[in-house]
Amino acid sequence: MLDAHRLALLAEVAHAGSIAGAAQRLAFTPSAVSQQLAKLEREVGTPVVQRHPRGVTLTAAGQALLTHAEAIAGELRTAERTVRALRGAEPAQLTVGAFASAGTTLVPAALAEFRRDHPAVALRLLDLEPPDGYGLVSARELDLLITHRYPGVPLPEPRGLTRSLLRSERLRLILPPGHAGAGTPSLRDLSEEDWISGGPGVPNRVCLEQLADAAGVRLRVAYETRDYQVVVALVEAGLGVAFVPESVLGRVRPSRVEVCDAADARPVREIFLVHHRNPGPLVTEMVARLGR
C-alpha cells in the first residue's frame, strides 16, 4: 500500500515546482524531501518526478498520482485543522485564489466587507491564472477559487469539487479614440489593425484566434500581454485594438477609448467559483458576497 504522507508530499512538490520550495513550505530539509520521494518511487516502481536545474516536473506516473495525492493532502490537512480546532489552537482563516482582473474588480469589495464582519479571520489572496488552482482546492491549500472560461477553452475536470457559474460577461471591442471603425465593425473590417492580446495558449488569445477562424480572417497580434490594464493603456495610446471583459471597462474613462461590439463576434467570458462540496460557513458566506 502506498504511504499517504509520501503522496501528500508529492502534491507539495508539484505545487511548489521544486524540492527546495516544498522543503521550505514543510519546514523539512531538501534531502529529507528527496529521500521520501525516492521511497515513493520505490513503492510505485517508477520515477514520479524529473529533476532539472530550475526544479522538477512530474513524470506521467507522477501526473497520474497527483489527483489522488492532492485529495489525500487535503484530507490530512483537514484532519490536522480539526484536531487543532478542538484544542482551541486553530485560528479561523480563509484563502481565496483569483485571476488578475477578478482581483481588481470582483474581489476587493467582497474581501473588505468580509473583513469588517470578521476581523479575527486571517484572510489570504493568491493570484492564480486559469487553469491553475483546482489542485490547491483539492489539497485544502485554497478554500475558494475564482476562475474563468473563454470561448474555445475547455474547462478542467472539477476533480470531485463543486464548481458553479458566478456570472457571464461580454467581451467588448475597444478602439483608440476617434478610430474610424467605431460603431459595429466586423473582424474583417479590423483585419489590418494591430491587435493586443495574450501570448499563444493564453485563454483570451485562444478565444481571439477562434473568433478570427469563424470569421474567415487572420488577425495580427502585435502586442502580447495578459494584463488588461496594459491592454487598455496600449489602446489608449493608439497602438492597437482589443477585446476586453466588460468589467474591466468600469475603471476606464470613456473619452480615452471607443467601446463597441463586433458585428460578427459577441464572445462571452464565464466566471466560476470552485470549492469543496462541504465548504464550511466562511466559504459559504464569501460565495454569497461574491454573488451579490
ZIRAUR-V398437 format. One record per residue. N is the residue number from 1. PSI is psi in degrees with one decimal (none if undefined). OMEGA is omega in radians with two decimals (* if undefined). D_LAST is the distance of its C-alpha to the last C-alpha in Angstrom with 1 decimal. Layout:
n psi omega d_last
N PSI OMEGA D_LAST
N PSI OMEGA D_LAST
//
This chain:
n psi omega d_last
1 138.7 -3.14 47.0
2 145.8 3.14 44.8
3 124.1 -3.07 43.9
4 -39.0 -3.10 40.2
5 -33.9 3.10 40.2
6 -36.1 3.05 41.7
7 -41.4 3.09 39.1
8 -37.1 3.10 36.4
9 -36.3 3.08 38.3
10 -41.2 3.10 38.3
11 -40.7 3.12 34.4
12 -42.5 3.13 34.6
13 -42.5 3.13 37.1
14 -42.2 -3.11 35.1
15 -36.7 -3.14 32.0
16 -28.0 -3.14 34.2
17 0.1 3.13 36.3
18 157.8 3.09 39.5
19 -41.0 3.14 41.6
20 -41.7 3.14 41.7
21 -42.9 3.10 38.0
22 -40.0 3.13 37.6
23 -41.3 3.13 40.4
24 -41.4 3.14 38.8
25 -33.7 -3.07 35.5
26 -4.1 -3.07 37.6
27 36.3 3.03 40.2
28 172.8 2.95 42.9
29 151.3 3.09 45.6
30 -36.4 -3.14 45.4
31 -35.8 3.12 48.7
32 -40.2 3.10 47.2
33 -43.5 3.12 44.3
34 -41.2 3.14 46.8
35 -42.1 3.14 49.0
36 -37.4 3.06 46.2
37 -40.7 3.13 45.3
38 -39.3 3.11 49.0
39 -39.8 3.10 49.2
40 -40.8 3.13 46.2
41 -34.2 3.06 47.9
42 -36.1 3.13 51.1
43 -40.7 -3.09 49.2
44 -15.3 3.08 47.8
45 17.1 -3.14 50.9
46 153.8 3.10 49.4
47 144.0 3.10 47.6
48 -15.9 3.08 43.9
49 151.7 3.04 43.4
50 120.6 -3.09 45.2
51 139.9 3.04 46.0
52 169.9 -2.99 46.2
53 -30.7 -3.09 46.6
54 4.4 3.13 42.9
55 -140.6 -3.14 41.8
56 154.5 2.95 41.6
57 155.3 3.14 40.1
58 142.0 3.00 40.0
59 178.9 3.10 42.7
60 -40.1 3.11 42.2
61 -40.5 3.11 42.8
62 -42.2 3.10 40.4
63 -40.2 3.14 37.7
64 -31.9 -3.14 38.5
65 -17.9 -2.94 38.2
66 -44.9 -3.13 35.0
67 -43.3 3.11 32.5
68 -39.3 -3.13 34.6
69 -40.8 3.13 35.0
70 -41.2 3.11 31.3
71 -41.3 3.12 30.7
72 -43.3 3.11 33.7
73 -39.3 3.12 32.6
74 -42.8 3.13 29.2
75 -40.5 3.10 31.1
76 -42.3 3.14 33.5
77 -39.7 3.11 30.9
78 -41.3 3.12 29.1
79 -43.1 3.12 32.5
80 -43.0 -3.14 33.3
81 -37.6 3.14 30.1
82 -45.6 -3.14 30.7
83 -42.5 3.14 34.2
84 -36.2 3.12 33.3
85 -39.3 3.11 30.7
86 -31.2 3.11 33.5
87 -1.4 -3.11 35.7
88 19.8 -3.06 33.2
89 7.6 -3.09 33.3
90 105.8 3.11 29.8
91 146.2 3.10 27.3
92 138.6 -3.14 23.6
93 155.9 3.11 22.0
94 121.9 3.13 19.1
95 123.8 -3.10 19.7
96 136.5 3.03 17.2
97 137.0 -3.09 18.6
98 148.5 3.04 17.2
99 164.6 -2.91 18.9
100 -49.2 -3.07 19.9
101 -29.2 3.02 17.8
102 -33.7 3.12 14.6
103 -20.1 3.12 16.2
104 -13.7 -3.07 16.5
105 -56.7 -3.04 13.2
106 -39.7 -2.88 10.2
107 -44.0 -2.98 11.8
108 -47.3 -3.10 13.4
109 -41.6 -3.13 10.8
110 -42.7 3.12 9.2
111 -39.2 -3.13 12.9
112 -42.3 3.09 14.1
113 -42.8 3.14 11.9
114 -42.3 3.12 13.1
115 -41.6 3.13 16.5
116 -38.2 -3.10 16.8
117 -23.0 -3.08 16.2
118 67.7 -3.07 18.2
119 -21.1 -3.10 21.0
120 -10.3 -3.12 23.3
121 131.1 3.10 21.2
122 115.7 3.14 22.5
123 143.8 3.11 19.9
124 138.4 3.13 21.0
125 129.6 3.11 19.7
126 138.6 3.09 21.8
127 111.5 -3.06 22.1
128 118.3 3.10 22.5
129 134.5 3.11 23.1
130 144.6 0.16 23.0
131 13.4 -3.10 24.7
132 153.7 2.99 25.1
133 -28.3 -3.09 23.3
134 -44.5 -3.14 23.7
135 -34.3 3.12 26.9
136 -33.8 3.05 25.5
137 -44.4 3.12 22.9
138 -38.6 -3.11 25.9
139 2.6 3.13 28.0
140 21.8 2.99 25.4
141 -15.1 -3.11 25.6
142 130.5 3.14 21.9
143 -33.9 -3.07 19.3
144 131.9 3.12 16.4
145 129.5 3.01 17.0
146 115.7 -3.03 14.8
147 176.9 -3.09 17.2
148 169.3 2.99 17.9
149 128.9 3.01 20.5
150 155.5 3.05 22.4
151 136.1 3.13 24.7
152 -6.3 -3.10 27.9
153 120.4 -3.12 26.7
154 151.4 3.05 26.7
155 140.4 3.04 24.2
156 160.0 3.03 25.8
157 138.0 -3.11 26.6
158 -10.4 3.05 24.0
159 41.2 3.12 26.9
160 6.3 3.13 25.9
161 166.9 3.05 22.4
162 126.6 3.10 19.1
163 125.3 -3.11 17.5
164 147.2 3.13 14.5
165 121.7 3.09 13.1
166 -48.9 3.12 9.7
167 163.4 3.00 10.4
168 144.7 3.10 13.7
169 145.7 -3.14 15.0
170 150.7 2.92 18.5
171 123.2 -3.08 21.1
172 148.6 3.04 22.8
173 134.3 2.98 26.5
174 135.1 -3.09 27.3
175 156.8 3.09 31.0
176 152.4 3.14 33.0
177 134.9 3.11 33.4
178 10.7 -3.12 36.0
179 138.4 -3.08 36.1
180 -20.6 -3.10 38.3
181 0.8 -3.12 36.0
182 143.1 -3.08 33.1
183 -113.1 3.04 32.1
184 71.2 -3.10 31.6
185 156.3 3.00 33.8
186 164.5 3.08 34.5
187 -31.3 3.08 34.6
188 -37.4 3.09 38.3
189 -29.1 -3.06 38.3
190 14.2 -3.04 36.7
191 -18.7 3.12 38.8
192 -1.1 -3.12 41.1
193 157.4 2.91 38.4
194 131.2 3.14 37.5
195 154.6 3.13 34.1
196 125.5 -3.09 31.8
197 178.9 3.06 29.9
198 172.0 3.12 29.8
199 172.7 3.13 32.9
200 133.1 3.13 34.3
201 -17.6 3.08 32.1
202 139.1 -3.01 28.9
203 -42.4 -3.11 26.2
204 -26.2 3.06 25.9
205 -41.4 3.08 29.8
206 -43.5 3.11 30.0
207 -47.3 -3.12 27.8
208 -43.0 3.14 29.9
209 -37.4 3.11 33.1
210 -41.5 3.12 32.0
211 -41.1 3.13 31.2
212 -42.1 3.11 34.6
213 -43.1 -3.12 36.4
214 -32.0 3.14 35.0
215 -5.8 3.12 36.1
216 31.8 3.14 39.5
217 163.5 3.02 39.4
218 128.7 -3.14 39.6
219 138.7 -3.09 37.4
220 112.1 3.07 38.6
221 107.6 -3.08 36.2
222 -26.2 -3.10 37.9
223 123.7 -3.09 35.3
224 119.7 3.03 33.4
225 143.8 3.08 30.4
226 1.0 -3.14 27.1
227 113.3 -3.07 25.6
228 -25.0 3.07 23.8
229 -37.5 3.07 24.7
230 -41.6 3.12 28.3
231 -49.3 -3.12 27.9
232 -42.2 -3.12 26.8
233 -39.1 3.13 29.6
234 -39.0 3.09 32.2
235 -43.1 3.10 31.3
236 -34.7 -3.14 31.4
237 -0.3 3.09 34.9
238 20.2 -3.04 36.0
239 -8.9 -3.13 36.5
240 -170.8 3.14 34.7
241 162.4 -3.05 31.9
242 158.9 2.88 28.8
243 134.8 3.06 25.7
244 150.4 3.08 22.5
245 145.4 -3.09 18.8
246 -34.6 -3.11 17.3
247 -28.6 -3.14 14.7
248 -28.0 -3.04 17.9
249 -12.1 3.13 19.3
250 -22.3 -3.14 17.1
251 7.8 -3.09 19.6
252 129.9 3.08 22.7
253 127.0 -3.05 24.9
254 -31.2 -3.08 25.7
255 -12.3 -3.04 29.4
256 -22.0 3.13 29.6
257 159.6 2.99 28.8
258 126.6 -3.12 29.1
259 128.4 -3.13 25.9
260 -178.7 3.08 26.7
261 147.8 3.07 26.5
262 141.9 -3.13 29.3
263 -30.5 -3.03 31.4
264 16.4 3.14 31.8
265 118.5 3.10 28.7
266 67.0 -3.06 25.0
267 151.8 3.14 23.5
268 132.1 3.06 19.9
269 132.5 3.11 18.3
270 136.8 3.12 16.2
271 130.1 -3.06 13.9
272 153.8 2.96 14.2
273 135.3 -3.12 13.5
274 130.5 3.11 16.9
275 176.7 3.10 17.9
276 159.6 -3.11 20.7
277 -28.2 3.04 21.0
278 83.6 -2.89 21.2
279 -21.2 -3.07 18.6
280 160.6 -3.02 19.1
281 -35.3 -3.11 17.0
282 -43.5 3.11 15.9
283 -43.0 3.13 14.6
284 -41.5 3.13 12.9
285 -40.8 3.13 11.1
286 -39.7 3.09 10.2
287 -43.5 3.13 9.0
288 -38.9 3.13 6.6
289 -41.6 -3.14 5.5
290 -28.7 -3.09 5.6
291 -3.7 -3.11 3.8
292 none * 0.0
//
